Amino acid sequence: MSKPQNAPGDVRSKGLVDYLNDENVRAVLYQIIAIGLIVLAGWYLVSNTLYNLEQQNISTGYGFLDLEASFEISETMIDYSAQSSYATALMVGLLNTVKVSLLGIILCTIIGTIFGIARLSSNWIVRKLATVYVETFRNIPVLLQLFFWYALIPGAFPHPRDALEPIPGVLLTSRGMYMPVPEPDAAYTLMAIAAVIACAVIYFVKKWAKKRQDATGQPFPMFLAGLGIFVGLVLLAYLVGGAPTELSMPALKGFNIRGGYNISPEFMAVLIGLTVYTSTY
């Protein structure tokens, strides 16, 4: 008796060669092989790196964050010295990044708006000067601009003993710009808390105003109301805190300027470079 033949398409009738000739099977197989090779290469690199680090007695991980940084940072918003840890140094760098970003956004918005309007001016000289400004600084790489401003600022201003004072209380020196700042006081902490509360109140008032407009069709003066809430609460906190008026004024003491707040040349170079570059877009 002859053996029954399998029906067409029966999987049991396919051998290994038939599977390898199937394009779908080969595609899956190639992917599995590729993933396996990538995993194998990654395992080799990681294991080899760890072995070499162990042979060189080099530790890995984040334990270094507790070690002494042993370097100074010219611009700090928190207490920092060379004896501080790497974690503190990273926090200083993060705060400096946030500060230069916020200031840069404000300044470049103002400058960009001015030159943007100037490019639309009917005055030929104003329009061409704005065009030259935009086209010049837009086509210079931002890193090159940072180097330029960093080289210019220390050499353009005098030694602290001969500091320039364009505005009373503001000193320009080769070591940066010094400006008066309020003396530390608990009132400013209250003002910061009041500002946060004001933002929360404005958020809920805005939601209420939207619902009111959807229901009645009457718009609500949200801008004036929000401005009044913010200014009112912050001013109230200032008055409750005693309305301090004492300022820390920069003054030459010895060979350097003491008091006030110092903006280092490095920070000024980054701020000016980023502001000029981004204001052209």
C-alpha positions as a Markdown table, in Angstrom:
| # | Residue | x | y | z |
|---|---|---|---|---|
| 1 | Met | 0.0 | 0.0 | 0.0 |
| 2 | Ser | 1.4 | 3.4 | -0.9 |
| 3 | Lys | 2.0 | 6.1 | 1.7 |
| 4 | Pro | -0.6 | 8.9 | 1.8 |
| 5 | Gln | 0.8 | 12.2 | 0.5 |
| 6 | Asn | 0.5 | 15.3 | 2.6 |
| 7 | Ala | -1.9 | 18.0 | 1.5 |
| 8 | Pro | -0.4 | 21.1 | -0.1 |
| 9 | Gly | 0.8 | 23.6 | 2.4 |
| 10 | Asp | 1.2 | 21.0 | 5.2 |
| 11 | Val | 4.0 | 22.2 | 7.5 |
| 12 | Arg | 5.2 | 18.6 | 8.1 |
| 13 | Ser | 6.1 | 18.3 | 4.5 |
| 14 | Lys | 8.7 | 21.1 | 4.8 |
| 15 | Gly | 12.3 | 20.3 | 5.6 |
| 16 | Leu | 15.1 | 22.5 | 7.0 |
| 17 | Val | 16.1 | 23.6 | 3.5 |
| 18 | Asp | 12.5 | 24.6 | 2.8 |
| 19 | Tyr | 12.5 | 26.8 | 5.9 |
| 20 | Leu | 15.8 | 28.4 | 5.1 |
| 21 | Asn | 14.5 | 29.2 | 1.6 |
| 22 | Asp | 11.5 | 31.0 | 3.1 |
| 23 | Glu | 12.2 | 34.8 | 3.1 |
| 24 | Asn | 10.2 | 35.4 | 6.2 |
| 25 | Val | 12.0 | 32.8 | 8.2 |
| 26 | Arg | 15.4 | 34.1 | 7.0 |
| 27 | Ala | 14.5 | 37.6 | 8.0 |
| 28 | Val | 13.6 | 36.5 | 11.5 |
| 29 | Leu | 16.8 | 34.4 | 11.7 |
| 30 | Tyr | 19.0 | 37.3 | 10.5 |
| 31 | Gln | 17.5 | 39.5 | 13.2 |
| 32 | Ile | 18.1 | 37.0 | 15.9 |
| 33 | Ile | 21.7 | 36.5 | 14.8 |
| 34 | Ala | 22.2 | 40.3 | 14.6 |
| 35 | Ile | 20.8 | 40.8 | 18.1 |
| 36 | Gly | 22.9 | 38.0 | 19.5 |
| 37 | Leu | 26.1 | 39.5 | 18.0 |
| 38 | Ile | 25.2 | 42.9 | 19.5 |
| 39 | Val | 24.6 | 41.4 | 22.9 |
| 40 | Leu | 27.8 | 39.4 | 22.7 |
| 41 | Ala | 29.8 | 42.5 | 21.6 |
| 42 | Gly | 28.3 | 44.5 | 24.5 |
| 43 | Trp | 29.0 | 41.8 | 27.0 |
| 44 | Tyr | 32.6 | 41.7 | 25.8 |
| 45 | Leu | 33.1 | 45.4 | 25.9 |
| 46 | Val | 31.6 | 45.8 | 29.4 |
| 47 | Ser | 33.4 | 42.8 | 30.9 |
| 48 | Asn | 36.7 | 43.9 | 29.3 |
| 49 | Thr | 36.2 | 47.5 | 30.6 |
| 50 | Leu | 35.4 | 46.3 | 34.1 |
| 51 | Tyr | 38.4 | 44.0 | 34.1 |
| 52 | Asn | 40.8 | 46.8 | 33.0 |
| 53 | Leu | 39.3 | 49.2 | 35.6 |
| 54 | Glu | 39.8 | 46.6 | 38.3 |
| 55 | Gln | 43.4 | 46.0 | 37.2 |
| 56 | Gln | 44.1 | 49.8 | 37.3 |
| 57 | Asn | 42.4 | 50.0 | 40.7 |
| 58 | Ile | 39.8 | 52.5 | 39.3 |
| 59 | Ser | 36.5 | 52.5 | 41.1 |
| 60 | Thr | 33.2 | 52.9 | 39.2 |
| 61 | Gly | 29.8 | 54.2 | 40.2 |
| 62 | Tyr | 28.6 | 57.5 | 41.8 |
| 63 | Gly | 30.7 | 57.3 | 44.9 |
| 64 | Phe | 32.9 | 60.1 | 43.5 |
| 65 | Leu | 30.1 | 62.6 | 44.2 |
| 66 | Asp | 31.0 | 62.6 | 47.9 |
| 67 | Leu | 34.7 | 63.3 | 47.1 |
| 68 | Glu | 36.3 | 66.8 | 47.3 |
| 69 | Ala | 36.0 | 68.7 | 44.1 |
| 70 | Ser | 39.4 | 70.5 | 44.5 |
| 71 | Phe | 38.5 | 73.3 | 42.0 |
| 72 | Glu | 36.9 | 76.7 | 42.2 |
| 73 | Ile | 33.9 | 78.0 | 40.3 |
| 74 | Ser | 33.7 | 81.7 | 39.7 |
| 75 | Glu | 29.9 | 82.0 | 39.6 |
| 76 | Thr | 27.9 | 80.4 | 42.3 |
| 77 | Met | 24.4 | 80.8 | 43.7 |
| 78 | Ile | 25.0 | 78.6 | 46.7 |
| 79 | Asp | 27.9 | 78.2 | 49.1 |
| 80 | Tyr | 30.7 | 76.5 | 47.3 |
| 81 | Ser | 34.5 | 76.2 | 47.7 |
| 82 | Ala | 37.3 | 74.0 | 46.5 |
| 83 | Gln | 36.7 | 71.8 | 49.5 |
| 84 | Ser | 33.1 | 71.1 | 48.5 |
| 85 | Ser | 32.0 | 67.8 | 47.0 |
| 86 | Tyr | 31.5 | 67.0 | 43.3 |
| 87 | Ala | 27.7 | 66.8 | 44.0 |
| 88 | Thr | 27.8 | 70.4 | 45.2 |
| 89 | Ala | 29.8 | 71.4 | 42.1 |
| 90 | Leu | 27.2 | 69.7 | 39.8 |
| 91 | Met | 24.4 | 71.6 | 41.7 |
| 92 | Val | 26.2 | 74.8 | 41.1 |
| 93 | Gly | 26.5 | 74.1 | 37.4 |
| 94 | Leu | 22.8 | 73.2 | 37.2 |
| 95 | Leu | 21.8 | 76.4 | 39.0 |
| 96 | Asn | 24.1 | 78.5 | 36.8 |
| 97 | Thr | 22.6 | 76.9 | 33.7 |
| 98 | Val | 19.1 | 77.7 | 34.9 |
| 99 | Lys | 20.1 | 81.3 | 35.7 |
| 100 | Val | 21.8 | 82.0 | 32.4 |
| 101 | Ser | 18.9 | 80.4 | 30.5 |
| 102 | Leu | 16.2 | 82.5 | 32.3 |
| 103 | Leu | 18.2 | 85.7 | 31.9 |
| 104 | Gly | 19.0 | 84.8 | 28.3 |
| 105 | Ile | 15.4 | 84.2 | 27.4 |
| 106 | Ile | 14.3 | 87.5 | 28.8 |
| 107 | Leu | 17.1 | 89.5 | 27.2 |
| 108 | Cys | 17.0 | 87.8 | 23.8 |
| 109 | Thr | 13.2 | 88.3 | 23.7 |
| 110 | Ile | 13.6 | 92.0 | 24.3 |
| 111 | Ile | 16.5 | 92.5 | 21.9 |
| 112 | Gly | 15.0 | 90.2 | 19.2 |
| 113 | Thr | 11.7 | 92.0 | 19.3 |
| 114 | Ile | 13.5 | 95.4 | 18.9 |
| 115 | Phe | 15.6 | 94.3 | 16.0 |
| 116 | Gly | 12.7 | 92.4 | 14.4 |
| 117 | Ile | 10.5 | 95.6 | 14.5 |
| 118 | Ala | 13.5 | 97.6 | 13.2 |
| 119 | Arg | 13.8 | 95.3 | 10.2 |
| 120 | Leu | 10.3 | 96.3 | 9.2 |
| 121 | Ser | 10.9 | 100.0 | 9.7 |
| 122 | Ser | 10.3 | 102.5 | 6.8 |
| 123 | Asn | 13.6 | 104.2 | 7.7 |
| 124 | Trp | 16.3 | 102.9 | 5.4 |
| 125 | Ile | 19.1 | 103.3 | 7.9 |
| 126 | Val | 17.3 | 101.7 | 10.8 |
| 127 | Arg | 16.2 | 98.8 | 8.5 |
| 128 | Lys | 19.7 | 98.2 | 7.1 |
| 129 | Leu | 21.4 | 98.4 | 10.5 |
| 130 | Ala | 19.0 | 95.8 | 11.9 |
| 131 | Thr | 19.6 | 93.6 | 8.9 |
| 132 | Val | 23.4 | 93.9 | 9.3 |
| 133 | Tyr | 23.1 | 92.9 | 13.0 |
| 134 | Val | 20.9 | 89.9 | 12.3 |
| 135 | Glu | 22.8 | 88.6 | 9.3 |
| 136 | Thr | 26.2 | 89.1 | 11.0 |
| 137 | Phe | 25.6 | 87.4 | 14.3 |
| 138 | Arg | 23.4 | 84.7 | 12.9 |
| 139 | Asn | 26.2 | 83.4 | 10.6 |
| 140 | Ile | 28.9 | 83.4 | 13.3 |
| 141 | Pro | 29.0 | 80.1 | 15.3 |
| 142 | Val | 27.8 | 80.6 | 18.9 |
| 143 | Leu | 31.0 | 78.9 | 20.3 |
| 144 | Leu | 33.1 | 81.4 | 18.4 |
| 145 | Gln | 31.0 | 84.2 | 19.8 |
| 146 | Leu | 31.5 | 82.9 | 23.3 |
| 147 | Phe | 35.3 | 82.9 | 22.9 |
| 148 | Phe | 35.2 | 86.4 | 21.5 |
| 149 | Trp | 33.2 | 87.9 | 24.3 |
| 150 | Tyr | 35.2 | 86.0 | 26.9 |
| 151 | Ala | 38.5 | 87.4 | 25.4 |
| 152 | Leu | 37.0 | 90.9 | 25.1 |
| 153 | Ile | 35.4 | 91.4 | 28.6 |
| 154 | Pro | 38.5 | 91.0 | 30.8 |
| 155 | Gly | 40.6 | 93.1 | 28.5 |
| 156 | Ala | 38.0 | 95.8 | 27.9 |
| 157 | Phe | 37.5 | 96.8 | 31.6 |
| 158 | Pro | 40.1 | 98.1 | 34.1 |
| 159 | His | 41.5 | 96.7 | 37.3 |
| 160 | Pro | 39.2 | 96.8 | 40.3 |
| 161 | Arg | 41.1 | 99.8 | 41.7 |
| 162 | Asp | 40.1 | 101.8 | 38.5 |
| 163 | Ala | 36.6 | 100.3 | 38.2 |
| 164 | Leu | 34.2 | 102.1 | 35.9 |
| 165 | Glu | 30.9 | 103.2 | 37.4 |
| 166 | Pro | 28.4 | 103.9 | 34.6 |
| 167 | Ile | 25.5 | 103.8 | 37.1 |
| 168 | Pro | 25.8 | 104.7 | 40.8 |
| 169 | Gly | 26.5 | 101.4 | 42.6 |
| 170 | Val | 27.3 | 99.4 | 39.5 |
| 171 | Leu | 31.0 | 98.7 | 38.9 |
| 172 | Leu | 32.6 | 97.3 | 35.8 |
| 173 | Thr | 36.0 | 95.6 | 36.2 |
| 174 | Ser | 38.2 | 93.0 | 34.6 |
| 175 | Arg | 36.9 | 90.6 | 37.2 |
| 176 | Gly | 33.3 | 91.1 | 36.3 |
| 177 | Met | 30.4 | 93.4 | 37.0 |
| 178 | Tyr | 29.4 | 94.3 | 40.6 |
| 179 | Met | 26.0 | 95.6 | 41.5 |
| 180 | Pro | 24.1 | 96.3 | 44.7 |
| 181 | Val | 21.8 | 93.6 | 46.1 |
| 182 | Pro | 19.4 | 93.6 | 49.1 |
| 183 | Glu | 20.9 | 92.4 | 52.4 |
| 184 | Pro | 19.6 | 88.9 | 53.4 |
| 185 | Asp | 16.3 | 89.3 | 55.2 |
| 186 | Ala | 13.4 | 87.0 | 56.1 |
| 187 | Ala | 11.0 | 89.3 | 54.2 |
| 188 | Tyr | 12.5 | 88.1 | 50.9 |
| 189 | Thr | 11.6 | 84.5 | 51.8 |
| 190 | Leu | 8.1 | 85.6 | 52.5 |
| 191 | Met | 8.0 | 87.3 | 49.1 |
| 192 | Ala | 9.1 | 84.1 | 47.4 |
| 193 | Ile | 6.4 | 82.1 | 49.2 |
| 194 | Ala | 3.9 | 84.8 | 48.2 |
| 195 | Ala | 4.9 | 84.6 | 44.6 |
| 196 | Val | 4.4 | 80.9 | 44.5 |
| 197 | Ile | 0.9 | 81.3 | 46.2 |
| 198 | Ala | 0.1 | 84.0 | 43.7 |
| 199 | Cys | 0.9 | 81.8 | 40.7 |
| 200 | Ala | -1.4 | 79.1 | 42.2 |
| 201 | Val | -4.2 | 81.6 | 42.7 |
| 202 | Ile | -3.8 | 82.9 | 39.2 |
| 203 | Tyr | -4.0 | 79.4 | 37.8 |
| 204 | Phe | -7.4 | 78.7 | 39.5 |
| 205 | Val | -8.7 | 82.2 | 38.7 |
| 206 | Lys | -7.9 | 81.5 | 35.0 |
| 207 | Lys | -9.8 | 78.2 | 35.1 |
| 208 | Trp | -12.8 | 80.0 | 36.7 |
| 209 | Ala | -12.6 | 82.8 | 34.1 |
| 210 | Lys | -12.7 | 80.3 | 31.3 |
| 211 | Lys | -15.7 | 78.5 | 32.7 |
| 212 | Arg | -17.4 | 81.8 | 33.2 |
| 213 | Gln | -16.7 | 82.9 | 29.6 |
| 214 | Asp | -18.0 | 79.6 | 28.3 |
| 215 | Ala | -21.2 | 79.9 | 30.3 |
| 216 | Thr | -21.9 | 83.6 | 29.9 |
| 217 | Gly | -19.8 | 84.7 | 26.9 |
| 218 | Gln | -18.4 | 87.6 | 28.9 |
| 219 | Pro | -14.6 | 87.9 | 28.9 |
| 220 | Phe | -12.7 | 88.4 | 32.1 |
| 221 | Pro | -9.7 | 90.8 | 32.3 |
| 222 | Met | -7.3 | 88.0 | 33.2 |
| 223 | Phe | -4.1 | 89.9 | 32.5 |
| 224 | Leu | -4.9 | 92.8 | 34.8 |
| 225 | Ala | -6.4 | 90.5 | 37.5 |
| 226 | Gly | -3.4 | 88.2 | 37.4 |
| 227 | Leu | -1.0 | 91.1 | 37.6 |
| 228 | Gly | -2.9 | 92.6 | 40.5 |
| 229 | Ile | -2.9 | 89.3 | 42.4 |
| 230 | Phe | 0.8 | 88.7 | 41.9 |
| 231 | Val | 2.0 | 92.3 | 42.7 |
| 232 | Gly | -0.5 | 92.6 | 45.5 |
| 233 | Leu | 0.5 | 89.4 | 47.3 |
| 234 | Val | 4.2 | 90.0 | 46.9 |
| 235 | Leu | 3.9 | 93.6 | 48.1 |
| 236 | Leu | 1.8 | 92.5 | 51.0 |
| 237 | Ala | 4.5 | 89.9 | 52.0 |
| 238 | Tyr | 7.2 | 92.7 | 51.7 |
| 239 | Leu | 5.3 | 95.0 | 54.0 |
| 240 | Val | 4.5 | 92.2 | 56.5 |
| 241 | Gly | 8.2 | 91.3 | 56.5 |
| 242 | Gly | 9.1 | 94.8 | 57.6 |
| 243 | Ala | 9.8 | 96.4 | 54.2 |
| 244 | Pro | 13.6 | 96.1 | 54.4 |
| 245 | Thr | 15.6 | 98.7 | 52.4 |
| 246 | Glu | 19.2 | 97.9 | 53.3 |
| 247 | Leu | 21.5 | 97.2 | 50.3 |
| 248 | Ser | 24.9 | 95.5 | 50.1 |
| 249 | Met | 26.9 | 98.0 | 48.1 |
| 250 | Pro | 30.1 | 97.0 | 46.2 |
| 251 | Ala | 33.2 | 98.9 | 47.3 |
| 252 | Leu | 36.9 | 98.6 | 46.9 |
| 253 | Lys | 38.5 | 97.0 | 50.0 |
| 254 | Gly | 42.1 | 96.1 | 49.7 |
| 255 | Phe | 42.9 | 94.8 | 46.3 |
| 256 | Asn | 39.4 | 93.6 | 45.4 |
| 257 | Ile | 35.8 | 94.8 | 45.5 |
| 258 | Arg | 33.7 | 93.5 | 48.4 |
| 259 | Gly | 30.0 | 93.5 | 48.9 |
| 260 | Gly | 27.2 | 93.5 | 46.3 |
| 261 | Tyr | 26.8 | 90.8 | 43.8 |
| 262 | Asn | 29.5 | 89.9 | 41.3 |
| 263 | Ile | 28.7 | 88.6 | 37.8 |
| 264 | Ser | 31.9 | 86.9 | 36.6 |
| 265 | Pro | 33.4 | 87.5 | 33.1 |
| 266 | Glu | 32.7 | 83.9 | 32.2 |
| 267 | Phe | 29.0 | 84.3 | 33.0 |
| 268 | Met | 28.8 | 87.6 | 31.2 |
| 269 | Ala | 30.5 | 86.1 | 28.1 |
| 270 | Val | 28.0 | 83.2 | 28.0 |
| 271 | Leu | 25.0 | 85.5 | 28.7 |
| 272 | Ile | 26.0 | 88.0 | 26.1 |
| 273 | Gly | 27.0 | 85.4 | 23.5 |
| 274 | Leu | 23.8 | 83.4 | 23.8 |
| 275 | Thr | 21.6 | 86.5 | 24.0 |
| 276 | Val | 23.1 | 88.0 | 20.9 |
| 277 | Tyr | 23.0 | 84.7 | 18.9 |
| 278 | Thr | 19.5 | 83.7 | 19.9 |
| 279 | Ser | 18.0 | 87.2 | 19.4 |
| 280 | Thr | 18.8 | 86.9 | 15.6 |
| 281 | Tyr | 16.3 | 84.0 | 15.1 |
